[in-house]
């Protein structure tokens, strides 16, 4: 099968494709063009997605691993490709997918024979190299905000010890009028600890991290967006690419280690003209990131006093929910490792 009519391959990473962008993509393009669109990504029914691609499509949108799987099985080919879109190029490097992206690009028509569009929040040297390698005299379009952070985000900083952070989080949540809160952490282990303590102290919270099964991930985002889940504890998997309306508070339980991630995190609130609060904890483990963050945003984050009344008396954490990875996800992981091994051998 070839991509027919107006052939487009849109390649993105999982959080962008599976957590809402594909729906926006289909809504806008489908309504105005009538093109048939197919979305493929890991964690969902493999054979059902394969059959949908095999039936023919005009616009194929997917994550690199799933696209390569179907390509190697000759479910589709790239000879008729007219347009290539690469979304979140910088994140492709960060997440280790760039070898897969290059595998696909090298099997597309020559860059002069297709329209190429590359979107990236940052234009690093690696992204620039990719554009020179696989695009045809690319024209650069930069959309620069007037300010790195918007004025509608009220920023606050507390300086707790690491062992005070849970008590401070619970104390703040009891005082704030927070109807939809995102709590950002740096690791899955801390996310699970925070979730357990929040549940043990009377809050409805859930964890969103990179290895949460896909069906659960979609369910959690739906519940959070619709207001059924008031607190989402998440790693940086949710710091980009998602538009969740009416997030009243963003709390950096852990300061990010990259200054740009701070901006992406607090940008989850105060969207579409609304206002919001961004509260950060600078503990002894992550406070070393603070100078870089303040240098990047161009101002110091206002400090708030850590009063004793803010530290809540904690109840024991709730028992953690344990889940097993879906057998299909484990199978895909083995297939991905095999695919990467093949690509490394080809590069040699």
KESE-998109 format. One record per atom (N, C-alpha, C, O): residue in three letters; x, y, z. Coordinates in steps of 0.001 Angstrom, whole numbers, plus 500000, padded with zeros to 6 digits. Example, Ala and Ser with C-alpha at 12.3 -4.5 7.8 and 13.67 -1.06 7.14 Angstrom:
# residues 2
ALA513190494310507800ALA512300495500507800ALA513200496700507800ALA514236496681508465SER512850497750507080SER513670498940507140SER512900500030507870SER513409501138508039
# end
This chain:
# residues 348
UNK500839498805500000UNK500000500000500000UNK500870501240500000UNK501888501277500690UNK500495502241499251UNK501170503528499293UNK500240504556499914UNK499019504416499850UNK500810505571500505UNK499998506671500991UNK499456507403499759UNK500225507862498915UNK498159507506499666UNK497552507950498419UNK497048509385498506UNK496983509977499584UNK496696509922497356UNK496110511243497204UNK497077512315497713UNK498001512708497000UNK496867512779498927UNK497741513824499493UNK498484513184500656UNK498019513214501796UNK499628512611500361UNK500280511751501346UNK501077512569502341UNK501938513361501957UNK500793512378503611UNK501482513093504681UNK501876512082505743UNK501058511264506164UNK503118512138506173UNK503540511365507342UNK503867512359508440UNK504782513168508292UNK503138512307509527UNK503397513179510674UNK503983512323511783UNK503337511394512267UNK505198512635512180UNK505903511840513173UNK506031512665514444UNK506480513811514403UNK505638512085515569UNK505758512786516848UNK506060511802517949UNK506080510593517719UNK506302512322519176UNK506521511386520274UNK505202511096520968UNK504211511794520756UNK505198510066521794UNK503954509462522258UNK503046510427522984UNK501837510419522748UNK503587511265523866UNK502706512127524650UNK501946513099523761UNK500791513419524043UNK502580513577522681UNK501906514501521775UNK500803513803521005UNK499689514317520900UNK501113512621520463UNK500167511958519576UNK499029511334520353UNK497869511468519963UNK499336510655521443UNK498305509894522132UNK497518510720523121UNK496460510278523570UNK497989511904523481UNK497336512677524528UNK496644513924523997UNK496606514949524677UNK496103513845522797UNK495228514921522369UNK495537515567521054UNK494614516045520396UNK496800515616520619UNK497110516334519389UNK496479515661518188UNK496037516335517258UNK496432514324518199UNK495837513628517058UNK494371514003516892UNK493886514096515764UNK493651514220517999UNK492250514622517907UNK492119516013517301UNK491256516245516454UNK492985516955517741UNK492961518300517174UNK493326518266515693UNK492721518962514878UNK494310517459515359UNK494771517286513984UNK493605516819513111UNK493345517381512047UNK492909515782513581UNK491802515222512808UNK490651516205512692UNK490023516304511638UNK490369516928513760UNK489247517858513754UNK489454518948512720UNK488544519234511943UNK490625519565512690UNK490872520692511790UNK491007520227510348UNK490323520738509461UNK491897519249510110UNK492133518825508735UNK490965518042508160UNK490592518224507001UNK490392517171508978UNK489288516360508471UNK488090517190508084UNK487427516897507089UNK487802518223508855UNK486625519032508578UNK486763519818507280UNK485782520010506562UNK487979520274506975UNK488166521173505846UNK488692520492504584UNK488619521075503503UNK489215519284504696UNK489809518658503518UNK489141517369503100UNK489182517009501924UNK488524516663504038UNK487931515376503713UNK488950514256503597UNK488597513143503207UNK490219514529503931UNK491248513499503839UNK491042512446504929UNK490622512753506044UNK491345511213504576UNK491284510121505547UNK492559510120506369UNK493657510184505815UNK492422510046507687UNK493573510113508583UNK493645508864509451UNK492625508337509895UNK494855508407509681UNK495077507232510519UNK496182507550511516UNK497215508111511152UNK495960507190512769UNK496916507457513842UNK497379506128514421UNK496562505263514736UNK498699505966514562UNK499240504725515115UNK500257505061516201UNK501073505968516038UNK500203504328517305UNK501154504520518397UNK501109503313519321UNK500149502543519300UNK502128503153520114UNK502242502011521001UNK501247502038522142UNK500722503088522511UNK500995500846522698UNK500095500738523839UNK498647500525523462UNK497808500323524340UNK498329500565522177UNK496974500323521706UNK496974499091520808UNK498026498528520505UNK495777498680520387UNK495603497441519635UNK496468497429518378UNK496250498210517452UNK497437496546518360UNK498423496508517272UNK497783496116515945UNK497982496784514930UNK497009495027515960UNK496416494525514719UNK495346495471514174UNK495222495635512961UNK494578496090515064UNK493545497028514619UNK494171498223513913UNK493690498646512862UNK495249498772514488UNK495926499891513837UNK496569499444512525UNK496552500189511545UNK497130498246512496UNK497751497735511276UNK496723497614510158UNK496998497986509018UNK495541497094510480UNK494489496943509475UNK494027498305508960UNK493721498458507777UNK493979499291509853UNK493550500624509436UNK494534501231508440UNK494128501875507473UNK495828501025508680UNK496839501537507743UNK496765500775506424UNK496847501372505351UNK496611499451506507UNK496570498631505300UNK495369498962504421UNK495417498770503206UNK494294499459505028UNK493091499798504264UNK493268501048503416UNK492430501343502564UNK494351501786503639UNK494621502991502857UNK494326504253503638UNK493334504325504363UNK495173505233503494UNK494991506487504215UNK495670507615503457UNK496576507384502656UNK495224508838503716UNK495839510014503112UNK496869510640504031UNK497910511118503582UNK496570510634505320UNK497465511231506314UNK497751510184507375UNK496842509704508052UNK499008509839507513UNK499425508840508496UNK500221509545509588UNK501249510169509326UNK499730509434510800UNK500351510123511932UNK500740509074512955UNK499919508225513304UNK501970509112513445UNK502354508070514378UNK503672508316515064UNK504399509259514751UNK503965507440516013UNK505247507462516692UNK506243506645515871UNK505840505736515144UNK507533506953515975UNK508511506316515092UNK508524504790515164UNK508578504125514129UNK508474504230516373UNK508563502782516501UNK507442502053515813UNK507677501076515102UNK506217502513516013UNK505067501847515403UNK505089502024513884UNK504760501090513153UNK505471503212513399UNK505580503423511959UNK506604502480511335UNK506358501911510271UNK507759502311511994UNK508797501438511459UNK508323499989511440UNK508600499258510488UNK507612499569512483UNK507091498196512508UNK506247497908511276UNK506452496900510599UNK505298498792510984UNK504403498565509851UNK505139498727508522UNK504835498037507550UNK506108499641508488UNK506876499831507258UNK507672498567506920UNK507706498149505763UNK508313497956507923UNK509101496752507682UNK508241495565507275UNK508716494638506619UNK506968495602507669UNK506047494541507270UNK505393494830505910UNK504536494077505448UNK505814495929505284UNK505284496330503968UNK503778496626504022UNK503064496435503038UNK503309497095505187UNK501913497523505291UNK501719498815504497UNK500646499040503937UNK502729499650504447UNK502703500862503629UNK504120501121503146UNK505076500554503676UNK504254501970502151UNK505587502425501779UNK505576503944501692UNK504526504578501798UNK506739504509501500UNK506891505962501548UNK507191506568500180UNK507554507740500090UNK507044505779499116UNK507406506264497793UNK506491507388497307UNK506927508265496562UNK505236507364497724UNK504283508372497251UNK504168509562498191UNK503256510377498054UNK505076509666499133UNK504974510707500157UNK505118512104499547UNK506038512356498769UNK504217512992499899UNK504272514373499440UNK504732515339500530UNK505418516321500248UNK504352515054501772UNK504618515977502880UNK505115515179504075UNK504554514135504407UNK506165515669504720UNK506663515075505945UNK506634516126507043UNK507169517222506872UNK506011515797508172UNK505939516696509324UNK506604516006510504UNK506225514891510865UNK507581516649511102UNK508231516138512307UNK507918517086513449UNK508337518243513439UNK507184516594514428UNK506760517418515552UNK507673517172516748UNK508142516054516958UNK507923518227517535UNK508720518124518764UNK510083517499518469UNK510478516530519118UNK510795518049517500UNK512080517475517089UNK513074517432518237UNK513822516462518361UNK513102518455519077UNK514063518461520178UNK513797517339521168UNK514726516748521718UNK512512517049521391UNK512176515971522303UNK512522514602521723UNK512806513663522466UNK512500514490520392UNK512911513236519758UNK514348512895520140UNK514666511735520402UNK515210513899520170UNK516581513668520603UNK516621513284522076UNK517295512327522458UNK515896514037522901UNK515934513800524337UNK515467512392524695UNK515992511775525622UNK514473511883523951UNK513872510591524269UNK514510509435523515UNK514070508293523649UNK515539509714522725UNK516279508646522067UNK515641508085520810UNK515968506972520396UNK514720508848520186UNK514016508345519008UNK514640508800517693UNK514152508430516625UNK515697509588517746UNK516134510244516521UNK516692509255515500UNK516604509507514298UNK517267508131515951UNK517744507118514999UNK516572506538514211UNK516695506276513015UNK515438506338514880UNK514245505840514191UNK513717506867513197UNK513280506511512103UNK513759508140513579UNK513299509196512670UNK514172509228511417UNK513664509340510301UNK515464509131511607UNK516367509136510446UNK516138507902509564UNK516235507983508340UNK515836506770510189UNK515530505559509414UNK514377505824508462UNK514443505448507291UNK513324506464508944UNK512163506758508096UNK512499507799507036UNK512113507649505877UNK513211508852507423UNK513513509925506477UNK514358509436505302UNK514186509887504170UNK515265508513505584UNK516134508016504512UNK515389507141503512UNK515934506812502458UNK514171506765503819UNK513369505951502911UNK512248506728502247UNK511422506160501532UNK512226508022502489UNK511262508910501839UNK511844509430500531UNK513048509312500305UNK511014510001499668UNK511559510649498467UNK512578511716498849UNK512614512186499987UNK513403512088497877UNK514433513096498117UNK513806514370498683UNK512684514710498306UNK514500515090499582UNK513917516309500167UNK513387517307499143UNK512448518046499439UNK513969517343497948UNK513486518278496916UNK512156517830496320UNK511513518595495602UNK511740516607496608UNK510521516056496012UNK509379515985497015UNK508334515401496727UNK509569516563498166UNK508503516563499166UNK508545517867499947UNK509574518543499981UNK507428518222500576UNK507385519373501477UNK507742518881502867UNK507173517901503347UNK508686519559503517UNK509155519140504827UNK508852520232505854UNK509151521406505635UNK508259519831506965UNK507984520765508053UNK508489520168509362UNK508152519038509714UNK509287520931510066UNK509870520493511321UNK509497521509512394UNK509746522704512242UNK508903521030513470UNK508505521898514574UNK509325521539515812UNK509491520364516141UNK509831522559516487UNK510669522317517649UNK510581523517518583UNK510618524667518144UNK510463523233519882UNK510400524327520857UNK511739525032520964UNK511795526231521240UNK512819524289520745UNK514158524873520786UNK514913524432519536UNK514709523326519037UNK515782525300519039UNK516573524986517847UNK518020524725518267UNK518892525584518133UNK518245523528518774UNK519588523148519187UNK520422522827517950UNK519904522749516836UNK521717522643518167UNK522593522273517053UNK522159520943516443UNK522260520753515231UNK521682520033517269UNK521260518729516752UNK520038518866515858UNK519948518205514823UNK519095519720516250UNK517909519930515418UNK518292520621514113UNK517787520270513047UNK519182521599514200UNK519641522288512988UNK520335521313512037UNK520138521379510824UNK521135520422512580UNK521820519434511748UNK520802518552511031UNK520958518239509851UNK519761518155511759UNK518717517326511154UNK518032518061510011UNK517736517460508979UNK517777519348510182UNK517110520120509129UNK517991520251507892UNK517494520158506770UNK519282520463508080UNK520186520557506929UNK520328519219506212UNK520499519166504994UNK520255518150506984UNK520459516817506414UNK519252516333505618UNK519417515668504595UNK518041516656506073UNK516850516038505494UNK515824517040504963UNK514696516654504656UNK516189518301504852UNK515254519290504322UNK515906520024503155UNK517126519999502999UNK515093520668502351UNK515564521295501113UNK515617522805501306UNK514595523480501184UNK516815523351501609UNK516980524788501804UNK515906525344502743UNK515136526234502381UNK515880524804503930UNK514802525127504873UNK514745526615505200UNK515773527262505396UNK513541527138505254UNK513291528501505706UNK512892528451507180UNK512050527645507574UNK513494529306507981UNK513239529272509416UNK512179530308509796UNK512273531480509433UNK511189529853510522UNK510136530724511040UNK510200530654512555UNK509976529595513141UNK510505531773513190UNK510599531811514642UNK509436532618515212UNK509153533727514760UNK508778532054516193UNK507709532751516903UNK508217533001518311UNK508232532099519149UNK508626534217518557UNK509223534567519838UNK508191535252520725UNK507592536242520305UNK507968534755521934UNK507071535461522854UNK507715536751523335UNK508938536881523364UNK506866537703523712UNK507397538954524261UNK508191538713525532UNK509187539387525798UNK507736537740526313UNK508425537385527549UNK508505535870527638UNK507656535160527100UNK509534535383528325UNK509679533946528479UNK508516533374529273UNK507985532320528922UNK508114534057530341UNK506939533655531106UNK505917534780531048UNK506274535955530967UNK504645534407531090UNK503600535420530956UNK503300536054532305UNK503499535452533360UNK502814537291532237UNK502530538034533464UNK501381537418534257UNK501287537622535468UNK500508536667533586UNK499331536120534270UNK499670534943535183UNK498823534480535947UNK500920534456535101UNK501347533393536018UNK501997534034537238UNK503042534675537120UNK501393533866538401UNK501966534364539645UNK502928533297540183UNK502522532166540453UNK504187533662540334UNK505211532695540725UNK505635532905542182UNK505813534034542638UNK505789531797542891UNK506203531831544289UNK507231530729544522UNK507220529697543852UNK508122530969545486UNK509165529991545790UNK509262529784547297UNK509351530742548065UNK509244528517547708UNK509494528149549096UNK510827527410549178UNK511248526766548217UNK511481527506550321UNK512786526884550520UNK512710525848551647UNK513259526079552724UNK512050524730551423UNK511937523709552465UNK513107522733552428UNK513811522635551424UNK513307522020553514UNK514200520866553490UNK513501519742552731UNK512277519740552596UNK514272518805552249UNK513678517715551471UNK512620516976552270UNK511578516611551726UNK512871516748553561UNK511911515988554362UNK510706516821554795UNK509816516303555469UNK510661518102554421UNK509504518945554735UNK508569519117553534UNK507481519676553674UNK508978518651552380UNK508238518980551163UNK506829518368551134UNK505879519031550717UNK506691517128551567UNK505362516499551576UNK504421517257552514UNK503278517541552156UNK504904517583553713UNK504069518311554670UNK503702519690554126UNK502576520149554322UNK504633520354553448UNK504346521663552868UNK503324521545551741UNK502419522373551638UNK503459520531550903UNK502505520333549809UNK501092520123550341UNK500142520750549873UNK500964519240551320UNK499639518975551897UNK499087520232552561UNK497905520546552416UNK499947520956553295UNK499490522181553947UNK499023523229552953UNK497998523874553173UNK499749523407551875UNK499343524381550855UNK498043523981550184UNK497166524820549979UNK497908522707549840UNK496691522259549162UNK495462522441550050UNK494360522650549543UNK495639522366551359UNK494512522578552270UNK494123524046552349UNK492979524366552671UNK495058524936552060UNK494775526369552156UNK494380526987550814UNK493622527955550775UNK494888526434549726UNK494635527024548412UNK493241526687547906UNK492676525643548230UNK492713527582547117UNK491461527288546404UNK491843526717545043UNK491699527367544008UNK492329525496545078UNK492866524861543875UNK491867523828543370UNK491610522821544031UNK491309524087542195UNK490345523132541658UNK490954522182540628UNK490383521132540333UNK492114522553540083UNK492785521669539124UNK494282521939539235UNK494755522990538803UNK495025521005539805UNK496426521224540159UNK497309520177539508UNK496995518987539529UNK498419520627538926UNK499447519722538416UNK500670519822539317UNK501211520909539518UNK501102518692539857UNK502273518632540719UNK503389517956539929UNK503283516777539592UNK504458518695539633UNK505552518163538832UNK506677517645539721UNK507093518298540679UNK507154516453539375UNK508286515846540070UNK509289515404539007UNK508996515420537812UNK510476515009539464UNK511531514646538514UNK511641513149538255UNK512232512746537253UNK511087512314539132UNK511210510870538952UNK509884510179539254UNK509047510692539997UNK509720509014538661UNK508517508223538893UNK508406507796540352UNK507307507777540906UNK509537507452540984UNK509499507009542380UNK508936508095543294UNK508106507819544159UNK509393509326543096UNK508880510432543911UNK507412510668543599UNK506626510958544502UNK507032510546542330UNK505624510723541963UNK504742509746542730UNK503680510128543221UNK505167508495542839UNK504380507495543562UNK504334507808545049UNK503299507614545687UNK505439508290545615UNK505449508681547033UNK504468509826547285UNK503691509793548240UNK504514510838546417UNK503630511998546581UNK502172511566546459UNK501332511974547261UNK501873510752545469UNK500490510274545298UNK500012509539546543UNK498892509763547002UNK500847508668547092UNK500448507880548256UNK500161508778549457UNK499180508561550168UNK501004509784549693UNK500774510684550826UNK499538511556550601UNK498786511813551542UNK499321512013549367UNK498129512825549111UNK496864512006549352UNK495919512491549975UNK496844510781548866UNK495665509939549087UNK495488509628550568UNK494365509604551071UNK496602509390551268UNK496515509105552694UNK496046510285553516UNK495601510122554652UNK496146511486552937UNK495730512699553655UNK494480513330553052UNK494242514527553211UNK493690512529552366UNK492352512957551962UNK492227513607550605UNK491179514181550306UNK493262513544549758UNK493191514158548433UNK493055513089547356UNK493634512007547457UNK492295513405546346UNK492148512524545184UNK493231512886544175UNK493180513960543575UNK494200512014543982UNK495339512303543111UNK495708511049542344UNK495364509935542738UNK496412511248541241UNK496883510129540427UNK498198510511539777UNK498514511692539632UNK498967509491539383UNK500286509681538780UNK500196509502537275UNK499573508564536777UNK500841510433536552UNK501017510304535106UNK502512510325534825UNK503166511352535010UNK503057509195534378UNK504471509118534028UNK504611508338532734UNK503631507821532198UNK505834508258532237UNK506040507700530912UNK505669506245530769UNK505331505811529668UNK505719505464531853UNK505429504045531721UNK504044503656532218UNK503766502468532384UNK503169504632532461UNK501778504315532770UNK501134503728531520UNK501290504295530438UNK500412502609531629UNK499786502012530442UNK498934503021529686UNK498323503908530283UNK498904502877528380UNK498286503891527537UNK496814504114527843UNK496362505258527907UNK496060503039528032UNK494631503220528291UNK494400503944529617UNK493474504745529743UNK495262503651530616UNK495135504361531893UNK495541505811531744UNK494927506688532350UNK496565506081530949UNK497023507449530724UNK495907508300530112UNK495656509420530558UNK495256507770529110UNK494166508509528463UNK493002508732529423UNK492380509794529431UNK492717507702530239UNK491619507842531199UNK491922508919532234UNK491053509726532561UNK493145508935532749UNK493517509934533750UNK493426511348533184UNK492925512254533850UNK493908511538531960UNK493836512874531362UNK492401513310531127UNK492068514482531301UNK491550512369530731UNK490135512694530531UNK489496513104531856UNK488759514087531916UNK489783512345532919UNK489224512672534231UNK489754514005534739UNK489007514783535331UNK491031514273534516UNK491614515536534967UNK491027516708534186UNK490700517741534771UNK490893516559532895UNK490352517636532059UNK488891517921532398UNK488457519073532373UNK488141516876532712UNK486719517044533004UNK486448517395534463UNK485292517587534839UNK487494517483535299UNK487310517910536677UNK487030516804537662UNK486813517077538843UNK487026515540537208UNK486779514439538140UNK488010514137538984UNK487897513617540094UNK489185514464538455UNK490446514253539166UNK491077515617539417UNK491531516256538468UNK491121516087540672UNK491597517458540925UNK493115517616540937UNK493612518719540711UNK493870516533541195UNK495325516648541327UNK495994515597540452UNK495705514406540562UNK496884516048539587UNK497658515155538732UNK499124515310539101UNK499697516391538961UNK499728514227539573UNK501150514212539900UNK501878513644538689UNK501598512521538270UNK502798514398538129UNK503343514002536836UNK504821514338536698UNK505334515259537333UNK505477513577535864UNK506833513904535431UNK506718514849534234UNK505623515307533907UNK507833515138533590UNK507811516088532482UNK507128515562531229UNK507097516252530210UNK506579514346531287UNK505822513826530149UNK504623514725529849UNK504142514753528717UNK504131515467530864UNK502972516335530672UNK503331517812530628UNK502441518663530657UNK504629518133530560UNK505009519544530596UNK504915520217529235UNK504922521444529148UNK504825519417528165UNK504745519979526822UNK503609519338526042UNK503197518207526301UNK503125520099525084UNK502251519524524074UNK500817519292524489UNK500008518885523655UNK500462519532525746UNK499104519295526189UNK498399520621526452UNK498963521537527050UNK497166520699525995UNK496349521865526343UNK495235521380527252UNK494246520808526795UNK495410521616528544UNK494398521263529541UNK493855522563530095UNK494587523296530761UNK492592522870529841UNK492059524169530259UNK491893524274531773UNK491716523277532473UNK491956525513532251UNK491591525836533640UNK492458525148534685UNK491956524773535745UNK493740524976534412UNK494651524514535468UNK494931525712536370UNK495547526689535945UNK494478525629537609UNK494582526786538499UNK495959526895539145UNK496439527999539405UNK496604525736539407UNK497888525755540109UNK498853524736539509UNK498481523602539207UNK500086525165539347UNK501192524263539023UNK502150524310540208UNK502565525385540641UNK502498523132540728UNK503420523060541860UNK504630522245541436UNK504517521068541092UNK505793522890541467UNK507048522189541208UNK507532521592542517UNK508306522210543249UNK507067520384542803UNK507515519699544017UNK509026519506543962UNK509715519655544971UNK509536519174542781UNK510972519168542503UNK511257520250541477UNK510582520316540450UNK512237521096541732UNK512660522032540692UNK513227521243539513UNK513994520303539723UNK512871521602538286UNK513451520896537142UNK514942521177537029UNK515428522213537483UNK515655520247536423UNK517097520419536273UNK517451521211535019UNK518611521572534817UNK516467521479534188UNK516662522272532979UNK515778523500533056UNK514586523384533338UNK516334524669532813UNK515583525919532963UNK514397525983532003UNK513341526499532368UNK514551525473530796UNK513446525513529840UNK512272524680530322UNK511118525022530065UNK512562523580531026UNK511477522748531545UNK510646523511532576UNK509442523281532694UNK511279524416533321UNK510522525246534263UNK509469526062533524UNK508317526127533952UNK509860526678532426UNK508928527494531647UNK507812526636531079UNK506647527034531102UNK508161525458530568UNK507129524573530017UNK506158524119531104UNK504951524043530874UNK506684523821532278UNK505816523364533364UNK504815524444533774UNK503609524201533804UNK505319525630534089UNK504400526658534595UNK503478527154533485UNK502454527781533757UNK503841526875532243UNK502970527240531130UNK501726526397531025UNK500881526652530168UNK501586525380531889UNK500342524588531899UNK499200525380532532UNK498034525030532348UNK499514526434533271UNK498473527279533846UNK498456528626533128UNK499333528918532315UNK497452529438533437UNK497298530772532827UNK497264530683531304UNK497939531450530618UNK496479529749530782UNK496362529599529341UNK495097530270528848UNK494110530393529574UNK495146530701527595UNK493986531306526929UNK493436532490527714UNK492221532637527850UNK494330533338528233UNK493903534557528902UNK493566534402530367UNK493236535387531028UNK493640533179530897UNK493317532968532308UNK494525533318533172UNK495604533620532663UNK494324533270534489UNK495407533484535433UNK495692532190536170UNK494857531286536198UNK496873532100536767UNK497211530893537500UNK498405531117538397UNK499118532111538265UNK498620530180539319UNK499724530259540265UNK500713529137540003UNK500323527997539754UNK501999529471540060UNK503072528489539946UNK503903528553541219UNK504541529566541505UNK503891527468541978UNK504574527408543270UNK505701526396543163UNK505481525271542714UNK506891526775543564UNK508049525898543449UNK508696525669544805UNK508739526562545651UNK509201524448544994UNK509947524099546200UNK511416523956545808UNK511749523162544929UNK512287524715546452UNK513729524608546216UNK514366523957547432UNK514702524635548403UNK514531522645547378UNK515137521911548488UNK516636521777548255UNK517156522230547234UNK517323521158549198UNK518773521059549069UNK519201520164547906UNK520324520277547416UNK518311519277547467UNK518669518367546372UNK518629519044545012UNK519456518750544148UNK517653519969544808UNK517465520550543481UNK517629522067543437UNK517423522672542385UNK517992522690544548UNK518117524147544548UNK519254524637543653UNK519295525816543301UNK520181523743543280UNK521271524160542392UNK520743524600541034UNK521439525310540308UNK519506524187540667UNK518919524589539383UNK518386526017539415UNK518166526623538366UNK518179526555540610UNK517503527843540731UNK518225528991540028UNK517564529749539318UNK519542529167540179UNK520204530286539474UNK520009530228537957UNK519776531255537320UNK520105529036537383UNK519921528918535930UNK518489529260535526UNK518266529902534500UNK517524528832536330UNK516128529130536029UNK515869530628536072UNK515244531181535167UNK516348531282537119UNK516101532724537255UNK516854533509536187UNK516372534540535719UNK518009533037535807UNK518741533697534718UNK517966533555533402UNK517905534490532603UNK517385532390533191UNK516672532122531935UNK515388532951531832UNK515072533474530763UNK514645533072532941UNK513382533815532891UNK513599535313533090UNK512680536104532878UNK514803535708533496UNK515135537123533558UNK514760537831534834UNK514818539059534889UNK514379537106535857UNK514059537754537139UNK514092536711538254UNK514027535507538003UNK514193537193539474UNK514158536304540632UNK512715535899540931UNK511793536704540795UNK512535534661541333UNK511199534200541725UNK510942534669543156UNK511762534413544038UNK509822535349543407UNK509545535859544756UNK509548534749545805UNK508889533723545634UNK510294534959546894UNK510362533996547982UNK509195534193548941UNK508765535317549201UNK508697533085549454UNK507644533117550468UNK508206532520551761UNK508959531547551716UNK507847533092552906UNK508353532550554175UNK507754531177554466UNK506572530940554217UNK508568530289554987UNK508105528945555330UNK507667528943556797UNK508440528616557698UNK506419529315557002UNK505884529407558365UNK505490528029558864UNK505077527164558091UNK505623527842560169UNK505351526528560765UNK503923526071560476UNK503677524876560316UNK502983527011560408UNK501595526644560177UNK501332526048558803UNK500284525444558578UNK502277526214557883UNK502095525658556538UNK502417524167556480UNK501971523469555570UNK503193523678557453UNK503589522266557440UNK502513521431558120UNK502318521522559332UNK501827520630557344UNK500688519868557854UNK501142518678558694UNK502230518136558502UNK500288518291559621UNK500473517027560334UNK500026515918559394UNK498869515880558974UNK500939515021559068UNK500666514036558030UNK500098512742558581UNK500513512252559631UNK499141512203557847UNK498670510846558064UNK499554509903557244UNK500205510347556297UNK499590508625557585UNK500425507687556819UNK499989507651555348UNK498830507918555031UNK500926507320554462UNK500570507242553041UNK499621506091552760UNK499630505076553456UNK498807506261551738UNK497913505186551323UNK498722504071550686UNK499851504272550239UNK498131502912550658UNK498787501778550008UNK498852502036548505UNK497868502445547890UNK500020501791547927UNK500211502106546518UNK499534501092545624UNK499470499901545927UNK499026501605544502UNK498461500737543471UNK499602500180542633UNK500485500920542201UNK499577498890542410UNK500592498245541578UNK499936497746540301UNK498823497220540327UNK500613497909539217UNK500091497398537956UNK501216496741537185UNK502390497065537365UNK500834495804536314UNK501790495124535454UNK501712495731534068UNK500633496081533589UNK502863495853533430UNK502871496355532055UNK502070495405531183UNK502134494188531355UNK501315495964530245UNK500520495167529315UNK501452494256528521UNK502510494698528073UNK501057492939528334UNK501922492035527573UNK502307492592526214UNK503431492390525754UNK501376493295525564UNK501674493859524248UNK502772494905524342UNK503604495009523441UNK502787495701525448UNK503822496715525624UNK505184496046525804UNK506188496523525275UNK505218494918526567UNK506486494230526748UNK506991493676525419UNK508184493726525121UNK506036493136524608UNK506415492600523309UNK506950493701522407UNK507930493509521688UNK506283494879522452UNK506733495988521617UNK508097496478522067UNK508915496890521245UNK508354496434523408UNK509656496856523895UNK510764495969523341UNK511824496460522953UNK510513494640523305UNK511518493748522745UNK511709494004521262UNK512826493961520746UNK510570494280520568UNK510667494541519136UNK511422495842518892UNK512193495934517937UNK511209496875519757UNK511908498148519606UNK513407497956519786UNK514198498531519038UNK513820497130520802UNK515238496902521005UNK515852496218519792UNK516962496549519375UNK515108495249519223UNK515595494568518029UNK515736495536516877UNK516710495484516125UNK514726496455516732UNK514766497430515652UNK515958498355515801UNK516619498678514815UNK516242498789517035UNK517370499685517235UNK518685498969516985UNK519642499557516480UNK518722497661517355UNK519928496912517061UNK520167496812515570UNK521300496919515102UNK519067496601514809UNK519195496539513348UNK519720497850512794UNK520581497868511914UNK519178498978513335UNK519596500276512799UNK521047500568513131UNK521755501181512331UNK521509500129514326UNK522911500345514657UNK523823499550513738UNK524878500030513322UNK523398498299513417UNK524214497497512510UNK524253498116511118UNK525284498076510446UNK523120498695510682UNK523111499333509361UNK524038500519509324UNK524731500747508331UNK524055501309510449UNK524909502489510461UNK526389502108510426UNK527212502837509873UNK526718500966511019UNK528111500536510945UNK528501500183509516UNK529643499798509265
# end
